[in-house]
């Protein structure tokens, strides 16, 4: 429960998938599922949430849990992929690990000196790249627990549903977990939590430019309320939400545009409560 509350606060609007992931891989005393497929559009928090959860699990179970987090864009051949995985979970130097094929990979996994309660998790980001490797790689990874006899789980992270992997030999169905895109209200809630960072950015810009009446302008920035910031975000999302759903891009752009939104207030030409005039001042820049 403690872990759930911690990550629910850090990753808002992801309560359902977070609870499922903790139930699947968050208990050190239980057998891991053989394979999990996590998919959803870019910017939906798949990689960041899983990586943070695994780091927390490692911290809590240092002697039991071994994790390999590998990006399939960088591990572009099966040989590089297998060697990178082994380097992570066997704690050996890369030069000492040699795998020519899948058979060598499975044999080296079988030889791992492990305690009976040891767990292994292999997380493969951009897993759709596995389609470009040998036809036996994906089916074997999904059956790795059965092949090597370890308490091991393979997690595929992808933007594509499993049906798009087009595996000719057939594959075992993993547990599927979908990360939906954030709704407009969820996006507003998440961006609203960035209020302090947007305020700090304004202060940093003013300190760097050192305009006249710097202290007065800084005082205005510090009087900005979260309600005022949320009103700005409503205007911002009215323009951007249909064009972009990537949360990281929206967050960066919202901070940048907030500086434009604040300009007429800092210049003294518009008062903070005059939302309609503020909108007229920024509408052109937002649409551009």
C-alpha positions as CSV (number, residue, x, y, z in Angstrom):
1,X,0.0,0.0,0.0
2,X,2.9,2.3,0.8
3,X,4.4,1.8,-2.7
4,X,1.1,2.3,-4.4
5,X,0.5,5.6,-2.6
6,X,4.0,6.8,-3.4
7,X,3.7,6.1,-7.1
8,X,0.1,7.2,-7.4
9,X,1.1,10.6,-6.2
10,X,4.1,10.7,-8.6
11,X,2.2,9.3,-11.6
12,X,-1.4,10.8,-11.3
13,X,-4.2,9.3,-13.4
14,X,-2.5,5.9,-13.7
15,X,-4.1,4.3,-10.6
16,X,-5.5,1.2,-12.5
17,X,-2.4,0.2,-14.4
18,X,-0.2,1.0,-11.4
19,X,-2.2,-1.3,-9.2
20,X,-2.1,-4.1,-11.8
21,X,1.7,-3.8,-12.2
22,X,2.3,-3.9,-8.4
23,X,0.1,-7.0,-8.1
24,X,2.0,-8.7,-10.9
25,X,5.7,-7.8,-10.1
26,X,5.6,-6.0,-6.8
27,X,5.7,-9.0,-4.5
28,X,9.1,-10.5,-3.9
29,X,7.8,-13.7,-2.3
30,X,5.6,-14.8,-5.3
31,X,6.3,-16.4,-8.7
32,X,6.5,-13.8,-11.5
33,X,4.3,-14.1,-14.6
34,X,6.1,-15.4,-17.6
35,X,5.5,-12.4,-19.8
36,X,3.8,-9.0,-19.7
37,X,3.0,-6.8,-22.7
38,X,2.7,-3.1,-22.0
39,X,1.5,-0.9,-24.9
40,X,0.1,2.5,-25.6
41,X,0.9,5.7,-27.5
42,X,4.1,7.7,-26.8
43,X,3.9,10.0,-23.8
44,X,1.5,7.9,-21.8
45,X,4.0,7.1,-19.1
46,X,4.7,3.4,-19.9
47,X,8.5,3.5,-19.7
48,X,8.9,6.1,-16.9
49,X,6.4,4.4,-14.6
50,X,7.8,0.9,-15.1
51,X,11.4,2.0,-14.7
52,X,10.6,3.9,-11.5
53,X,8.7,0.9,-10.1
54,X,11.5,-1.5,-10.9
55,X,14.1,0.8,-9.3
56,X,12.0,0.9,-6.2
57,X,11.7,-2.9,-6.2
58,X,15.5,-3.2,-6.6
59,X,15.9,-0.9,-3.6
60,X,13.6,-3.0,-1.5
61,X,14.9,-6.4,-2.6
62,X,18.6,-5.9,-3.4
63,X,19.6,-9.5,-2.9
64,X,16.6,-11.1,-4.6
65,X,15.7,-9.1,-7.6
66,X,17.8,-8.8,-10.8
67,X,16.6,-6.4,-13.5
68,X,17.7,-5.8,-17.1
69,X,16.2,-2.7,-18.7
70,X,17.2,-2.8,-22.4
71,X,16.2,-0.5,-25.2
72,X,15.7,-2.5,-28.4
73,X,16.6,0.5,-30.6
74,X,20.2,0.3,-29.2
75,X,20.2,-3.5,-29.1
76,X,19.4,-3.8,-32.8
77,X,20.5,-7.5,-33.3
78,X,19.6,-10.5,-31.3
79,X,23.3,-11.1,-30.3
80,X,23.6,-7.5,-28.9
81,X,20.2,-7.9,-27.2
82,X,21.2,-11.2,-25.4
83,X,24.6,-10.0,-24.3
84,X,23.1,-6.7,-22.9
85,X,20.5,-8.7,-20.9
86,X,23.1,-11.0,-19.5
87,X,25.4,-8.2,-18.6
88,X,22.6,-6.6,-16.5
89,X,21.4,-9.7,-14.7
90,X,24.6,-11.7,-14.3
91,X,26.8,-8.7,-13.2
92,X,29.6,-9.7,-15.5
93,X,31.7,-7.5,-17.7
94,X,30.4,-7.2,-21.3
95,X,33.7,-8.5,-22.7
96,X,33.3,-11.7,-20.8
97,X,29.8,-12.4,-22.2
98,X,29.6,-14.1,-25.6
99,X,26.4,-15.4,-27.1
100,X,26.2,-16.4,-30.7
101,X,22.6,-17.4,-30.7
102,X,19.4,-18.1,-28.7
103,X,20.7,-21.5,-27.5
104,X,23.8,-19.9,-26.0
105,X,21.6,-17.3,-24.3
106,X,19.3,-19.8,-22.7
107,X,22.3,-22.0,-21.6
108,X,23.9,-19.0,-19.9
109,X,20.7,-18.2,-18.1
110,X,20.4,-21.8,-16.8
111,X,24.0,-21.5,-15.4
112,X,23.2,-18.5,-13.3
113,X,24.0,-19.1,-9.7
114,X,20.8,-18.0,-8.0
115,X,19.1,-18.4,-4.7
116,X,15.8,-20.3,-4.7
117,X,13.9,-17.1,-4.1
118,X,15.8,-15.0,-6.7
119,X,13.7,-13.1,-9.3
120,X,14.7,-11.8,-12.7
121,X,12.9,-9.2,-14.8
122,X,13.8,-8.4,-18.3
123,X,12.2,-5.2,-19.6
124,X,12.5,-4.5,-23.3
125,X,11.6,-0.9,-24.4
126,X,10.6,-0.3,-28.0
127,X,9.9,-4.0,-28.2
128,X,8.3,-3.7,-31.7
129,X,12.0,-3.7,-32.9
130,X,12.0,-7.4,-32.0
131,X,10.0,-8.0,-35.3
132,X,13.3,-7.2,-37.2
133,X,15.2,-10.0,-35.5
134,X,15.2,-13.7,-36.1
135,X,11.8,-15.3,-36.1
136,X,12.5,-17.4,-33.0
137,X,13.5,-14.5,-30.7
138,X,10.1,-13.2,-29.7
139,X,8.4,-16.6,-29.1
140,X,11.4,-17.7,-27.1
141,X,11.5,-14.6,-24.9
142,X,7.8,-15.1,-24.1
143,X,8.6,-18.7,-23.0
144,X,11.9,-17.8,-21.3
145,X,10.6,-18.8,-17.9
146,X,9.8,-22.3,-19.2
147,X,13.0,-22.6,-21.2
148,X,15.5,-21.7,-18.5
149,X,13.7,-22.7,-15.3
150,X,14.2,-19.5,-13.5
151,X,11.7,-17.2,-11.8
152,X,12.0,-14.8,-14.7
153,X,9.5,-12.3,-16.3
154,X,9.9,-10.7,-19.7
155,X,8.2,-7.3,-20.1
156,X,7.6,-5.9,-23.6
157,X,7.1,-2.1,-23.8
158,X,5.7,-1.0,-27.1
159,X,3.5,1.5,-28.9
160,X,1.8,-1.4,-30.8
161,X,-0.7,-4.1,-29.7
162,X,0.6,-7.6,-29.8
163,X,-1.4,-8.4,-33.0
164,X,0.9,-6.1,-34.9
165,X,4.0,-8.2,-34.2
166,X,3.1,-10.6,-37.0
167,X,4.9,-13.7,-35.7
168,X,4.7,-16.6,-38.2
169,X,5.5,-19.3,-35.7
170,X,2.8,-18.3,-33.1
171,X,3.5,-17.0,-29.6
172,X,2.3,-17.6,-26.1
173,X,-0.1,-14.8,-25.1
174,X,1.4,-12.6,-22.4
175,X,-0.5,-10.6,-19.8
176,X,-1.6,-7.4,-21.6
177,X,-1.6,-4.0,-20.0
178,X,-2.8,-1.0,-22.0
179,X,-1.9,2.6,-21.1
180,X,-4.6,4.8,-22.6
181,X,-4.0,8.4,-23.7
182,X,-4.8,11.0,-21.1
183,X,-8.1,12.7,-21.4
184,X,-8.3,16.5,-21.4
185,X,-9.3,16.6,-17.7
186,X,-6.4,14.2,-16.8
187,X,-4.0,16.3,-18.8
188,X,-5.1,19.4,-17.1
189,X,-4.7,17.7,-13.7
190,X,-1.1,16.6,-14.5
191,X,-0.1,19.9,-16.0
192,X,-1.5,21.7,-13.0
193,X,1.0,19.9,-10.8
194,X,3.7,21.7,-12.8
195,X,2.7,25.1,-11.3
196,X,5.7,25.5,-9.1
197,X,8.1,24.7,-12.0
198,X,6.4,27.2,-14.3
199,X,6.7,29.8,-11.6
200,X,10.4,29.1,-11.0
201,X,11.0,29.4,-14.8
202,X,9.4,32.9,-14.8
203,X,11.7,33.9,-11.8
204,X,14.8,32.5,-13.6
205,X,14.0,34.4,-16.8
206,X,13.4,37.7,-14.9
207,X,16.6,37.3,-13.0
208,X,18.5,36.6,-16.2
209,X,17.1,39.6,-18.1
210,X,17.2,41.9,-15.1
211,X,14.5,44.3,-16.3
212,X,13.5,47.6,-14.7
213,X,11.5,47.2,-11.5
214,X,12.8,43.6,-11.1
215,X,11.6,43.3,-7.5
216,X,8.1,44.5,-8.4
217,X,7.8,42.0,-11.3
218,X,9.2,39.2,-9.1
219,X,6.5,40.0,-6.5
220,X,3.8,39.8,-9.2
221,X,5.1,36.3,-10.2
222,X,5.0,35.1,-6.6
223,X,1.4,36.3,-6.2
224,X,0.3,34.0,-9.1
225,X,-2.2,31.4,-7.8
226,X,-2.7,27.9,-8.9
227,X,-6.3,28.9,-9.9
228,X,-4.9,31.5,-12.2
229,X,-2.4,29.0,-13.7
230,X,-5.3,26.5,-14.2
231,X,-7.3,29.1,-16.1
232,X,-4.3,29.6,-18.3
233,X,-4.0,25.8,-18.9
234,X,-7.6,25.7,-19.9
235,X,-6.9,28.2,-22.6
236,X,-3.7,26.5,-23.6
237,X,-5.3,23.0,-23.9
238,X,-8.1,24.5,-25.9
239,X,-5.6,25.2,-28.6
240,X,-3.0,22.4,-28.2
241,X,-4.9,19.3,-27.0
242,X,-6.4,18.4,-30.4
243,X,-3.0,18.8,-32.1
244,X,-0.7,17.0,-29.5
245,X,-1.3,14.4,-26.8
246,X,2.3,13.9,-25.8
247,X,2.4,14.9,-22.2
248,X,6.2,15.7,-22.2
249,X,5.8,18.1,-25.1
250,X,2.7,19.7,-23.7
251,X,4.4,20.3,-20.4
252,X,7.4,22.0,-22.0
253,X,5.3,24.1,-24.3
254,X,2.9,25.1,-21.5
255,X,5.8,26.4,-19.5
256,X,7.2,28.4,-22.4
257,X,3.8,29.9,-23.4
258,X,3.1,30.8,-19.8
259,X,6.0,33.4,-20.0
260,X,4.1,35.0,-23.0
261,X,0.9,34.9,-21.0
262,X,2.5,36.8,-18.1
263,X,4.2,39.5,-20.3
264,X,1.2,42.0,-20.4
265,X,0.7,41.5,-16.6
266,X,4.4,42.2,-15.9
267,X,4.3,45.2,-18.2
268,X,1.3,46.6,-16.4
269,X,-0.9,46.8,-19.5
270,X,-3.4,44.1,-18.3
271,X,-4.5,43.2,-14.8
272,X,-4.3,39.6,-13.7
273,X,-8.1,39.2,-13.4
274,X,-8.9,40.3,-17.0
275,X,-8.9,36.9,-18.6
276,X,-10.5,37.9,-21.8
277,X,-7.8,40.6,-22.6
278,X,-5.1,38.1,-21.6
279,X,-6.5,35.6,-24.0
280,X,-6.5,38.2,-26.8
281,X,-2.9,39.0,-26.1
282,X,-1.7,35.3,-26.3
283,X,-4.2,33.7,-28.8
284,X,-2.1,34.6,-31.8
285,X,1.1,33.3,-30.4
286,X,-0.5,30.0,-29.2
287,X,-2.1,29.4,-32.7
288,X,1.2,30.2,-34.4
